[in-house]
C-alpha cells in the first residue's frame, strides 16, 4: 500500500486508530504577497489555462503560492517538491509538496517533515485527504514525536483545505479558502508555515 491507496480519511483512521474532529485550530497570520508575485499571478490568470491539467495547477498556482510564503521561512525550513518519503511498505508515497526542517547536511537531505501538501486529483478531496492524512501519519512516525503536530493541506488549485494531526487526533480545519480571496489564502498558508516553525522550536 502507498499513500495513494488510501481513498478516504476514514480508511486511514481505521488503519491507525485516529480520532477525527472538526475544529478551528489555525489562526490566520496575515501576509501580503509581494508586488512581483501579484504581477506574475495576474499574468498567469490572464494568459494561461491554469486548470487544464493537474500538472498545470501545481506549477502555476499551488507551488508559486507555497514558494511566496516560504521566502519568509527559508532560513529555518525547507520546501520540497514531490519528495519520496518511506516509513514501511504501507506508509510510502510522494506528496506533491512537503515542508520540513532544514537539514544540517544541506538542501539535498530531507529533514523532519512538518507539512504535507496534496493536490486533489480530479477535484477529489475525499481521496486527497486520505492521501494527505496517510502522509501526515508517515511524517509523525518519521519524526518519532507524537507531541509535535503535523500539518496538512489539500487543494485543487481553487479550493484550499487545511488540517492537523497531533498524537492520535486529526483536526479538520473548519475554515477553508479559495484563490479568489488571496488575502485569506495567504493568511492561512502563512499560518501553516508559522505553526510548523513553532513545532520546530518545540522539538528543539
C-alpha positions as CSV (number, residue, x, y, z in Angstrom):
1,X,0.0,0.0,0.0
2,X,1.0,3.6,-0.6
3,X,-0.5,7.0,0.3
4,X,-2.5,6.9,-3.0
5,X,-4.2,3.7,-2.0
6,X,-6.0,5.3,0.9
7,X,-9.2,6.5,-0.6
8,X,-10.6,8.5,2.4
9,X,-9.8,9.9,5.8
10,X,-11.8,7.0,7.4
11,X,-9.6,4.4,5.7
12,X,-6.5,6.0,7.4
13,X,-8.4,6.4,10.7
14,X,-9.4,2.7,10.9
15,X,-5.9,1.6,10.0
16,X,-4.1,3.7,12.5
17,X,-6.8,4.4,15.1
18,X,-7.1,8.1,14.6
19,X,-9.9,10.2,16.0
20,X,-11.5,12.7,13.7
21,X,-12.6,16.2,14.8
22,X,-13.9,19.3,13.1
23,X,-12.1,22.1,14.8
24,X,-10.7,25.6,14.5
25,X,-7.0,25.2,15.4
26,X,-5.5,27.7,12.9
27,X,-5.4,31.4,13.4
28,X,-4.8,33.2,10.1
29,X,-1.5,35.0,10.0
30,X,-1.8,38.0,7.7
31,X,0.8,38.1,5.0
32,X,0.8,40.3,1.9
33,X,2.2,38.7,-1.3
34,X,4.9,40.7,-3.0
35,X,4.2,43.0,-5.9
36,X,6.3,40.7,-8.1
37,X,4.1,37.7,-7.1
38,X,0.9,39.7,-7.8
39,X,2.1,40.8,-11.2
40,X,3.1,37.3,-12.2
41,X,-0.2,35.8,-10.8
42,X,-2.3,38.3,-12.7
43,X,-0.3,37.5,-15.9
44,X,-0.8,33.8,-15.3
45,X,-4.5,34.0,-14.7
46,X,-5.0,36.2,-17.8
47,X,-3.0,34.2,-20.3
48,X,-2.6,30.6,-19.1
49,X,-5.2,27.9,-18.8
50,X,-4.2,27.0,-15.2
51,X,-6.9,24.4,-14.8
52,X,-6.1,22.5,-17.9
53,X,-4.3,19.7,-16.1
54,X,-3.1,18.5,-12.7
55,X,0.5,19.5,-13.6
56,X,-0.6,22.9,-14.6
57,X,-2.4,23.5,-11.3
58,X,0.7,22.5,-9.4
59,X,3.1,24.6,-11.5
60,X,1.1,27.7,-12.0
61,X,-0.9,28.1,-8.7
62,X,0.0,25.8,-5.9
63,X,3.8,25.9,-5.9
64,X,4.0,29.7,-6.6
65,X,1.8,30.3,-3.5
66,X,3.9,28.0,-1.4
67,X,7.1,29.4,-2.5
68,X,6.0,33.0,-1.9
69,X,5.2,32.2,1.7
70,X,8.3,30.0,2.1
71,X,10.5,33.0,1.3
72,X,9.8,34.2,4.9
73,X,10.9,30.9,6.4
74,X,13.8,29.8,4.2
75,X,16.4,30.2,7.0
76,X,14.7,27.6,9.2
77,X,12.5,25.4,7.0
78,X,12.9,23.6,3.7
79,X,10.3,23.3,0.8
80,X,10.4,20.1,-1.2
81,X,8.6,19.3,-4.5
82,X,7.5,15.7,-5.0
83,X,9.8,14.0,-2.5
84,X,9.6,10.3,-1.8
85,X,9.0,9.5,1.9
86,X,9.0,6.0,3.2
87,X,8.4,4.5,6.7
88,X,7.4,1.0,5.6
89,X,5.7,-0.8,2.8
90,X,2.3,0.7,3.8
91,X,3.4,4.2,4.6
92,X,5.3,5.2,1.4
93,X,4.5,7.8,-1.2
94,X,5.2,11.1,-2.9
95,X,3.4,14.1,-1.6
96,X,3.1,16.9,-4.1
97,X,4.9,19.3,-1.7
98,X,6.4,19.0,1.7
99,X,7.8,21.4,4.3
100,X,10.4,20.0,6.6
101,X,13.1,21.1,9.0
102,X,16.3,22.3,7.3
103,X,18.9,19.6,7.5
104,X,22.3,20.4,8.8
105,X,23.6,18.4,5.9
106,X,22.2,20.8,3.3
107,X,19.3,21.2,0.9
108,X,19.9,17.7,-0.6
109,X,18.9,15.9,2.6
110,X,15.3,15.8,3.8
111,X,14.8,16.9,7.4
112,X,11.8,16.2,9.6
113,X,8.5,16.6,7.7
114,X,6.1,19.1,9.3
115,X,3.6,19.9,6.5
116,X,2.2,17.7,3.8
117,X,0.6,19.2,0.7
118,X,-1.5,17.1,-1.7
119,X,-3.3,18.2,-4.9
120,X,-6.8,16.9,-5.1
121,X,-6.6,14.9,-8.3
122,X,-9.7,15.3,-10.4
123,X,-11.1,17.6,-7.6
124,X,-11.5,14.5,-5.4
125,X,-11.0,16.0,-1.9
126,X,-12.0,12.8,-0.1
127,X,-9.2,10.8,-1.7
128,X,-6.9,13.8,-1.5
129,X,-7.4,13.9,2.3
130,X,-6.9,10.1,2.5
131,X,-3.5,10.5,0.9
132,X,-2.6,13.6,2.9
133,X,-3.5,12.0,6.3
134,X,-1.5,8.9,5.4
135,X,1.4,11.2,4.6
136,X,0.9,13.0,7.9
137,X,0.9,9.7,9.8
138,X,4.1,8.8,8.0
139,X,5.7,12.1,8.9
140,X,4.7,11.6,12.5
141,X,6.4,8.2,12.6
142,X,9.5,9.5,10.8
143,X,9.8,12.2,13.4
144,X,9.1,9.8,16.3
145,X,7.5,12.6,18.2
146,X,3.7,12.2,18.7
147,X,3.5,15.6,20.5
148,X,4.8,17.5,17.5
149,X,1.9,18.5,15.3
150,X,2.0,17.6,11.6
151,X,0.0,19.9,9.3
152,X,-1.8,19.1,6.1
153,X,-3.2,20.9,3.1
154,X,-5.3,19.7,0.2
155,X,-6.2,21.8,-2.8
156,X,-7.4,21.6,-6.4
157,X,-5.8,24.9,-7.2
158,X,-9.1,26.8,-6.4
159,X,-10.3,25.5,-3.1
160,X,-7.8,25.1,-0.2
161,X,-8.5,23.0,2.9
162,X,-6.3,22.5,6.0
163,X,-5.9,20.1,8.8
164,X,-3.5,19.0,11.6
165,X,-2.5,15.7,13.3
166,X,-1.4,15.7,17.0
167,X,-0.9,12.4,18.8
168,X,-3.9,10.3,17.5
169,X,-6.3,13.2,16.8
170,X,-6.8,14.6,13.3
171,X,-8.4,18.1,13.3
172,X,-10.1,19.1,10.1
173,X,-9.9,22.9,10.0
174,X,-13.4,24.4,9.7
175,X,-12.0,27.3,7.7
176,X,-11.2,26.8,4.1
177,X,-10.5,29.4,1.4
178,X,-10.1,29.9,-2.4
179,X,-7.7,31.6,-4.8
180,X,-10.4,34.2,-5.3
181,X,-9.5,35.5,-1.9
182,X,-5.8,35.8,-2.0
183,X,-5.5,37.7,1.3
184,X,-7.4,34.9,3.1
185,X,-5.4,32.2,1.3
186,X,-2.0,33.8,2.2
187,X,-3.2,34.2,5.8
188,X,-4.0,30.5,6.1
189,X,-0.9,29.2,4.3
190,X,1.3,31.5,6.3
191,X,-0.4,30.2,9.5
192,X,0.7,26.7,8.5
193,X,4.3,27.7,8.0
194,X,4.2,29.7,11.2
195,X,2.8,26.7,13.2
196,X,5.4,24.4,11.5
197,X,8.2,26.7,12.7
198,X,6.7,26.7,16.2
199,X,6.6,22.9,16.1
200,X,10.3,23.0,15.1
201,X,11.1,25.1,18.2
202,X,9.1,22.7,20.3
203,X,11.1,19.8,19.0
204,X,14.4,21.5,19.8
